[in-house]
Amino acid sequence: MSSTRPRRRGDALPQILPNFLIIGAPRSGTTSLSEYLGTHPQVFTSREKELHFFDLRFHRGVEWYARQFARAKGKIAIGEATARYMYGAEVMARMHGLLPEAKLIAILRNPVDRAYSHYWYFRARGWEPLDFAGAIAAEEREAQAHSRARRFYLEGGRYLKYLRVVCESYPRDALLVLLFDDLREAPGATFATVCRFLGVDDTFVPPNLGELFFRYKEFRSILLSKAARKFVPEGLIKDVLFWMLSRPASYPPLDPVLRRDLQERFAADNAALAAWLGRDLSSWSAPAVTGPLHH
């Protein structure tokens, strides 16, 4: 019996679900890559960048998730970017259960810079009262106490243990791992690599290529931003409100002594990751040569 028949009135429309996901890491260029892909004529990305379906909104059901891609008809690559997906075994199991053929992209950043950027992201929103050294110490205490409300500054940069979990659910060739440095220093070549991985035209050049999105911002009023987060529903109005409440800013460079200490803490993790990727990550151990980080 044929599985195709004319759709009758009242039948549910076929669901469109993503076939690629950008799964991490936070503060590592996931927003920029998503924005570049969103300009590609053969690619559809969800309007809301971080859908958090597989970690925070799974209870909303597949129908809700599919609605985020309802306008993707005719596109070759359909995806979303939620930068914390890569950190959960349960997330990966849910994802594979629904999207077993999906392609995954992870972008990794020097874990010291990523931690410091993540810290200032939280600090600017009033979520982190401690200085960076204090926040790192607090994270270590939380880890020892197995606290559920844990900071994730250093742990978020221990990439290999989480990528291995990803590859327990998906084959290694379904995962493309990029470096933040690739996206920053060779955006054209890196974007073409992503396009080939997704099976779309790799000669297309995004008009916004090279622009860094989601740069560091500080809020003009922490109290107003907290109120907006609590009381204003998700959507365009909330996006505009947060844009109005924030302004581009810089944060101070990381203390060189603390940087060296953190580099030593990450040395073994980075060496194992370099071997697993087959890439030279020695630049992650070099002294900082740039000014304050903004991304």
The 8 nearest C-alpha neighbors of each residue, nearest first, counted from 0:
[[1, 2, 3, 4, 5, 6, 7, 10],
 [0, 2, 3, 4, 5, 6, 7, 13],
 [1, 3, 0, 4, 5, 6, 13, 7],
 [4, 2, 1, 5, 6, 0, 7, 13],
 [3, 5, 6, 2, 1, 7, 0, 10],
 [6, 4, 7, 3, 8, 10, 2, 1],
 [5, 7, 4, 10, 8, 12, 9, 11],
 [8, 6, 10, 9, 5, 4, 11, 12],
 [7, 9, 10, 6, 11, 5, 12, 4],
 [8, 10, 7, 11, 6, 12, 5, 13],
 [11, 9, 8, 7, 6, 12, 13, 5],
 [12, 10, 9, 13, 14, 6, 8, 7],
 [11, 13, 14, 10, 6, 9, 15, 69],
 [14, 12, 11, 15, 10, 69, 65, 16],
 [15, 13, 65, 12, 16, 69, 62, 66],
 [14, 16, 65, 68, 69, 13, 17, 71],
 [15, 17, 65, 14, 68, 18, 77, 64],
 [18, 16, 78, 77, 19, 15, 79, 20],
 [17, 19, 101, 77, 78, 102, 76, 16],
 [20, 18, 102, 78, 101, 17, 103, 77],
 [21, 19, 103, 79, 78, 80, 22, 104],
 [20, 22, 80, 104, 103, 105, 23, 81],
 [21, 23, 84, 82, 85, 81, 105, 20],
 [24, 82, 22, 105, 83, 25, 85, 106],
 [23, 25, 82, 27, 106, 107, 83, 105],
 [26, 24, 82, 27, 23, 83, 29, 117],
 [27, 25, 113, 28, 117, 116, 24, 294],
 [26, 28, 108, 25, 24, 179, 29, 107],
 [27, 29, 31, 30, 26, 179, 32, 106],
 [30, 28, 32, 31, 27, 33, 23, 106],
 [31, 29, 33, 28, 32, 212, 34, 213],
 [30, 32, 212, 34, 28, 33, 29, 211],
 [33, 31, 35, 29, 34, 30, 36, 28],
 [34, 32, 30, 36, 31, 35, 37, 29],
 [33, 35, 37, 31, 32, 36, 30, 38],
 [36, 34, 32, 37, 33, 38, 205, 208],
 [37, 35, 33, 39, 38, 34, 32, 42],
 [36, 38, 34, 35, 44, 39, 43, 33],
 [39, 37, 36, 35, 205, 40, 34, 42],
 [38, 40, 42, 36, 41, 37, 205, 203],
 [41, 39, 42, 38, 74, 43, 37, 203],
 [42, 40, 74, 75, 39, 199, 76, 43],
 [43, 41, 76, 39, 74, 40, 77, 75],
 [44, 42, 77, 71, 37, 74, 76, 78],
 [43, 45, 78, 79, 37, 77, 46, 42],
 [46, 44, 47, 79, 67, 48, 68, 78],
 [45, 47, 48, 44, 67, 79, 68, 49],
 [48, 46, 45, 49, 50, 67, 79, 234],
 [47, 49, 80, 46, 45, 50, 79, 81],
 [50, 48, 81, 80, 51, 47, 79, 82],
 [49, 51, 52, 48, 47, 81, 79, 80],
 [52, 50, 55, 54, 49, 53, 81, 56],
 [53, 51, 56, 57, 50, 54, 55, 64],
 [52, 54, 57, 90, 51, 55, 56, 93],
 [53, 55, 51, 52, 90, 56, 57, 84],
 [56, 54, 51, 52, 57, 53, 58, 50],
 [57, 55, 52, 58, 59, 51, 54, 53],
 [56, 58, 52, 53, 59, 60, 55, 54],
 [57, 59, 56, 60, 55, 52, 61, 53],
 [60, 58, 57, 56, 63, 61, 64, 62],
 [59, 61, 58, 62, 63, 57, 64, 56],
 [60, 62, 64, 63, 65, 59, 57, 66],
 [61, 63, 65, 64, 60, 66, 14, 59],
 [62, 64, 66, 61, 65, 60, 59, 67],
 [65, 63, 61, 66, 62, 67, 60, 52],
 [64, 66, 62, 67, 16, 68, 63, 15],
 [65, 67, 69, 63, 68, 64, 62, 15],
 [66, 68, 65, 64, 69, 45, 63, 46],
 [69, 67, 66, 71, 70, 65, 15, 45],
 [68, 70, 66, 71, 67, 15, 65, 72],
 [71, 69, 68, 72, 67, 43, 66, 15],
 [70, 72, 68, 69, 74, 43, 73, 77],
 [73, 71, 74, 70, 69, 15, 68, 75],
 [72, 74, 71, 75, 41, 70, 42, 76],
 [75, 73, 41, 42, 72, 71, 76, 43],
 [74, 76, 41, 42, 77, 73, 199, 198],
 [75, 77, 42, 74, 43, 197, 18, 41],
 [78, 76, 17, 43, 18, 42, 44, 19],
 [79, 77, 17, 19, 44, 20, 18, 43],
 [78, 80, 20, 44, 45, 48, 21, 81],
 [79, 81, 21, 49, 48, 20, 22, 82],
 [82, 80, 49, 22, 83, 51, 84, 50],
 [23, 81, 83, 25, 22, 24, 84, 80],
 [84, 82, 85, 23, 81, 86, 22, 24],
 [85, 83, 22, 86, 82, 81, 87, 90],
 [86, 84, 22, 83, 23, 87, 161, 165],
 [87, 85, 84, 161, 83, 88, 90, 155],
 [86, 88, 90, 89, 85, 84, 91, 161],
 [87, 89, 91, 90, 164, 92, 86, 165],
 [88, 90, 92, 87, 91, 93, 54, 53],
 [91, 89, 87, 93, 53, 88, 92, 54],
 [90, 92, 94, 88, 89, 93, 95, 165],
 [91, 93, 89, 95, 94, 90, 96, 88],
 [94, 92, 96, 90, 91, 95, 89, 53],
 [93, 95, 91, 97, 96, 92, 98, 90],
 [94, 96, 99, 98, 92, 97, 93, 91],
 [95, 97, 93, 94, 98, 99, 92, 91],
 [96, 98, 94, 95, 99, 93, 61, 92],
 [99, 97, 95, 101, 100, 94, 96, 18],
 [98, 100, 95, 101, 96, 97, 94, 169],
 [101, 99, 98, 102, 18, 95, 173, 169],
 [102, 100, 18, 19, 98, 99, 103, 20],
 [101, 103, 19, 173, 174, 18, 20, 100],
 [104, 102, 174, 20, 19, 21, 173, 175],
 [103, 105, 21, 175, 174, 176, 22, 20],
 [104, 106, 176, 23, 22, 21, 177, 175],
 [107, 105, 177, 178, 24, 176, 23, 179],
 [108, 106, 178, 179, 24, 27, 177, 105],
 [107, 109, 179, 27, 110, 113, 178, 106],
 [108, 110, 283, 112, 111, 113, 107, 156],
 [111, 109, 156, 113, 112, 108, 114, 153],
 [112, 110, 114, 113, 109, 115, 261, 262],
 [113, 111, 115, 109, 114, 110, 116, 108],
 [112, 114, 110, 116, 111, 115, 108, 26],
 [115, 113, 152, 117, 111, 112, 116, 153],
 [114, 116, 118, 112, 117, 113, 111, 119],
 [117, 115, 113, 119, 118, 114, 112, 120],
 [118, 116, 120, 114, 115, 119, 113, 26],
 [117, 119, 115, 121, 116, 120, 122, 114],
 [120, 118, 122, 116, 121, 117, 123, 115],
 [121, 119, 117, 118, 123, 122, 116, 124],
 [120, 122, 126, 118, 119, 124, 123, 127],
 [121, 123, 127, 119, 125, 124, 120, 126],
 [124, 122, 217, 120, 121, 125, 119, 218],
 [125, 123, 121, 122, 126, 221, 120, 218],
 [124, 126, 122, 123, 127, 221, 121, 128],
 [125, 127, 121, 124, 122, 128, 123, 120],
 [126, 128, 122, 121, 125, 129, 118, 134],
 [129, 127, 126, 122, 125, 130, 134, 121],
 [130, 128, 134, 133, 127, 131, 132, 122],
 [129, 131, 133, 132, 134, 128, 127, 122],
 [130, 132, 134, 133, 135, 129, 118, 115],
 [133, 131, 135, 134, 130, 136, 257, 129],
 [134, 132, 136, 130, 131, 135, 129, 137],
 [133, 135, 137, 131, 136, 129, 132, 130],
 [136, 134, 138, 132, 137, 133, 131, 139],
 [135, 137, 133, 139, 134, 138, 132, 140],
 [136, 138, 134, 140, 135, 139, 133, 141],
 [139, 137, 141, 135, 150, 136, 140, 134],
 [138, 140, 142, 136, 137, 141, 143, 135],
 [141, 139, 137, 143, 142, 138, 144, 136],
 [140, 142, 138, 144, 146, 139, 143, 149],
 [143, 141, 145, 139, 144, 140, 138, 146],
 [142, 144, 140, 141, 145, 139, 146, 138],
 [143, 145, 141, 146, 142, 140, 139, 147],
 [146, 144, 142, 143, 141, 147, 149, 140],
 [145, 147, 141, 144, 148, 149, 142, 143],
 [146, 148, 149, 145, 141, 142, 144, 150],
 [149, 147, 146, 150, 141, 145, 151, 142],
 [150, 148, 147, 146, 141, 151, 138, 142],
 [149, 151, 138, 152, 148, 141, 137, 134],
 [152, 150, 154, 155, 153, 149, 138, 114],
 [151, 153, 114, 155, 154, 150, 117, 118],
 [154, 152, 155, 156, 114, 151, 157, 110],
 [153, 155, 151, 156, 157, 152, 150, 158],
 [154, 156, 151, 153, 152, 157, 158, 114],
 [157, 155, 110, 158, 154, 153, 114, 113],
 [158, 156, 154, 155, 159, 268, 160, 153],
 [157, 159, 156, 161, 160, 162, 155, 272],
 [158, 160, 162, 161, 272, 157, 163, 268],
 [159, 161, 163, 162, 158, 157, 164, 268],
 [160, 162, 164, 163, 159, 158, 86, 165],
 [163, 161, 165, 159, 164, 160, 158, 166],
 [162, 164, 166, 161, 165, 160, 159, 167],
 [163, 165, 161, 167, 166, 162, 88, 160],
 [166, 164, 162, 163, 167, 168, 169, 91],
 [165, 167, 169, 163, 168, 164, 170, 171],
 [166, 168, 164, 165, 169, 163, 170, 91],
 [167, 169, 166, 165, 91, 95, 92, 170],
 [170, 168, 166, 167, 165, 173, 171, 95],
 [171, 169, 173, 172, 166, 168, 174, 167],
 [170, 172, 173, 174, 166, 169, 175, 165],
 [171, 173, 174, 170, 175, 169, 102, 166],
 [174, 172, 102, 171, 170, 103, 169, 175],
 [175, 173, 103, 172, 171, 104, 102, 176],
 [176, 174, 104, 103, 105, 177, 173, 172],
 [177, 175, 105, 106, 104, 174, 178, 107],
 [178, 176, 106, 105, 107, 175, 179, 181],
 [179, 177, 107, 181, 180, 106, 108, 182],
 [178, 180, 108, 182, 181, 107, 27, 106],
 [179, 181, 183, 178, 182, 184, 108, 185],
 [182, 180, 178, 185, 179, 184, 183, 189],
 [181, 183, 186, 179, 180, 185, 184, 189],
 [182, 184, 180, 181, 186, 185, 179, 209],
 [183, 185, 181, 180, 182, 186, 179, 209],
 [186, 184, 181, 187, 188, 182, 183, 189],
 [185, 187, 182, 189, 188, 183, 209, 190],
 [188, 186, 190, 189, 185, 191, 204, 208],
 [187, 189, 191, 190, 186, 185, 192, 181],
 [188, 190, 186, 192, 191, 187, 182, 185],
 [189, 191, 193, 187, 192, 188, 186, 194],
 [190, 192, 201, 194, 188, 193, 189, 187],
 [193, 191, 189, 195, 190, 194, 196, 188],
 [192, 194, 196, 190, 191, 195, 197, 189],
 [195, 193, 191, 201, 197, 199, 196, 192],
 [194, 196, 198, 192, 197, 193, 201, 199],
 [195, 197, 193, 194, 198, 192, 175, 199],
 [198, 196, 194, 195, 199, 193, 76, 102],
 [197, 199, 195, 196, 194, 200, 76, 75],
 [198, 200, 194, 197, 195, 201, 41, 75],
 [201, 199, 202, 203, 194, 198, 195, 41],
 [200, 202, 191, 194, 203, 195, 199, 192],
 [201, 203, 200, 204, 191, 194, 199, 187],
 [204, 202, 201, 200, 205, 39, 191, 40],
 [203, 205, 202, 206, 208, 187, 201, 39],
 [206, 204, 208, 207, 35, 38, 203, 39],
 [205, 207, 208, 204, 38, 35, 209, 210],
 [208, 206, 205, 210, 209, 35, 34, 38],
 [209, 207, 205, 210, 206, 35, 186, 204],
 [210, 208, 186, 211, 207, 183, 182, 187],
 [209, 211, 208, 207, 212, 31, 183, 35],
 [212, 210, 31, 209, 214, 213, 294, 28],
 [211, 213, 31, 214, 30, 210, 294, 28],
 [214, 212, 30, 215, 294, 211, 31, 216],
 [215, 213, 294, 293, 212, 216, 211, 247],
 [214, 216, 293, 294, 248, 247, 213, 249],
 [217, 215, 247, 248, 246, 245, 214, 218],
 [216, 218, 123, 245, 246, 248, 219, 247],
 [217, 219, 245, 220, 244, 221, 246, 123],
 [218, 220, 244, 245, 217, 221, 246, 223],
 [219, 221, 218, 223, 222, 224, 244, 245],
 [222, 220, 224, 223, 218, 125, 225, 124],
 [221, 223, 225, 220, 224, 226, 125, 227],
 [224, 222, 226, 220, 225, 221, 227, 244],
 [223, 225, 227, 221, 226, 222, 228, 220],
 [226, 224, 228, 222, 223, 227, 221, 229],
 [225, 227, 223, 229, 224, 228, 230, 222],
 [228, 226, 224, 231, 230, 229, 225, 223],
 [227, 229, 225, 226, 230, 231, 224, 237],
 [230, 228, 226, 227, 231, 225, 232, 224],
 [229, 231, 227, 228, 226, 232, 225, 233],
 [230, 232, 227, 228, 237, 229, 233, 226],
 [233, 231, 234, 230, 237, 228, 229, 236],
 [234, 232, 237, 231, 235, 236, 238, 228],
 [235, 233, 237, 236, 238, 232, 47, 231],
 [234, 236, 238, 237, 239, 233, 240, 232],
 [237, 235, 239, 238, 234, 240, 233, 231],
 [236, 238, 240, 235, 239, 234, 233, 231],
 [237, 239, 235, 241, 236, 240, 242, 234],
 [240, 238, 242, 236, 237, 241, 235, 243],
 [241, 239, 237, 243, 242, 238, 236, 244],
 [240, 242, 244, 243, 238, 239, 245, 237],
 [241, 243, 239, 240, 245, 244, 238, 246],
 [244, 242, 240, 241, 245, 239, 246, 238],
 [243, 245, 241, 242, 219, 218, 240, 220],
 [246, 244, 218, 242, 217, 243, 219, 216],
 [245, 247, 216, 217, 248, 218, 244, 219],
 [248, 246, 216, 215, 217, 245, 249, 214],
 [247, 249, 216, 217, 215, 246, 250, 293],
 [250, 248, 293, 291, 251, 215, 292, 247],
 [249, 251, 291, 252, 292, 248, 293, 119],
 [252, 250, 291, 253, 249, 292, 290, 254],
 [253, 251, 291, 254, 290, 250, 292, 255],
 [252, 254, 255, 258, 251, 257, 115, 291],
 [253, 255, 257, 256, 258, 252, 251, 259],
 [256, 254, 258, 257, 253, 259, 286, 287],
 [255, 257, 259, 258, 254, 260, 253, 261],
 [256, 258, 260, 254, 259, 255, 261, 253],
 [259, 257, 255, 261, 256, 260, 262, 254],
 [258, 260, 262, 256, 257, 261, 255, 263],
 [261, 259, 257, 263, 258, 262, 256, 264],
 [262, 260, 264, 258, 263, 259, 257, 265],
 [261, 263, 259, 265, 264, 260, 284, 266],
 [264, 262, 266, 260, 261, 265, 259, 267],
 [263, 265, 261, 262, 266, 260, 267, 268],
 [264, 266, 262, 268, 263, 267, 269, 261],
 [267, 265, 263, 269, 268, 264, 262, 270],
 [266, 268, 270, 269, 265, 271, 264, 263],
 [269, 267, 265, 271, 270, 266, 272, 157],
 [268, 270, 272, 266, 267, 271, 265, 273],
 [271, 269, 273, 267, 272, 268, 266, 274],
 [270, 272, 274, 268, 269, 273, 275, 267],
 [273, 271, 269, 275, 274, 270, 159, 276],
 [274, 272, 278, 270, 276, 271, 275, 277],
 [273, 275, 277, 271, 272, 276, 270, 278],
 [276, 274, 272, 273, 277, 271, 159, 278],
 [277, 275, 273, 278, 274, 272, 176, 279],
 [276, 278, 274, 273, 275, 279, 272, 280],
 [279, 277, 273, 276, 280, 274, 275, 272],
 [278, 280, 281, 273, 277, 282, 274, 276],
 [279, 281, 282, 283, 273, 278, 269, 270],
 [280, 282, 283, 284, 279, 285, 270, 269],
 [283, 281, 285, 284, 280, 279, 109, 286],
 [282, 284, 281, 109, 285, 280, 262, 110],
 [285, 283, 282, 281, 262, 286, 266, 280],
 [284, 286, 282, 283, 287, 281, 288, 262],
 [287, 285, 288, 284, 259, 255, 258, 283],
 [286, 288, 289, 285, 255, 290, 258, 253],
 [289, 287, 286, 290, 285, 291, 252, 255],
 [290, 288, 287, 291, 292, 252, 286, 253],
 [289, 291, 292, 252, 288, 287, 251, 293],
 [292, 290, 252, 251, 250, 293, 249, 289],
 [293, 291, 294, 290, 250, 252, 249, 116],
 [292, 294, 215, 214, 249, 291, 250, 248],
 [293, 214, 215, 292, 213, 26, 116, 211]]
